[in-house]
């Protein structure tokens, strides 16, 4: 009898082990398989919350079939205690394993509300926008001048949230003085900073956090520009009339201020390269403007004859060769163009129309250039009638 009981017990135990193994295999399959989410969602992880609350939220939004399996899987992977506060984009079909990785890996929020501080050449603005998980596109909620931040209710609401993301975006062609002036006015950065060397900041978009120091943000911008310049210098064309990366940066800043048309940067670069080779003055208005303003704001009017004739370190109608410093912070494309100009014989260029977006007419001879200038002057006269 005891032998029979023992045999039955062993059989029962074997069945239990078999069933348990099957449950484990099924649970693992559920954890790793594609999830039921039909469109992306934005999941908020509040500071101080736990995985049980997050899993229930995910279950309620239809992102997972079982919050319990997600918690067991996270615990098995030793990630249950690694939740990071923020707002995170969960793509359609994400598995439980992928979702756990998303909410525990750390880093900046990937969805929700973002405040972007845009520093442009002629003005700065603050934009509050929100990511639509379904389309993956941002919808603008507010846009205003920095001076209106204190009275904007949308801005105040989003600044009070823990999961709001912050970004500083520099336009190509801004000056270092403009950047420091605008950054110093932001209510989320701390400390002070000296104006860095002109041209040393990379125009780009930078993630920032409340409490970051002004110095640390500027250092990131400088590091990015150093890397861009080093890479472009390494891949420069042969036989350029440029001796150092610093000279390339100066030329790139002039190209940046002369054209915003991506298709003609190489041609503009070729004009200045050909002039340098021929030992001709560059004769470019943006250098004259920089001599007047020294990068401290926008001139806001046309140049006077006296300013074109006045000798400053930057006035390329008066000096030969490159000015001593950049006249703005050039973007990557202008740096690449300075070091890889188009192969042309162009010596001159003038605006094609009154709309800068229409680009320039280029010329090899002075006669051809004078005809282009006459055509442009006629457009100006027509506008002023």
Order of alpha helices (4+ residues) and beta strands (2+ residues): alpha-beta-alpha-alpha-beta-alpha-beta-beta-beta-alpha-beta-alpha-beta-alpha-alpha-alpha-alpha-alpha-alpha-beta-beta-alpha
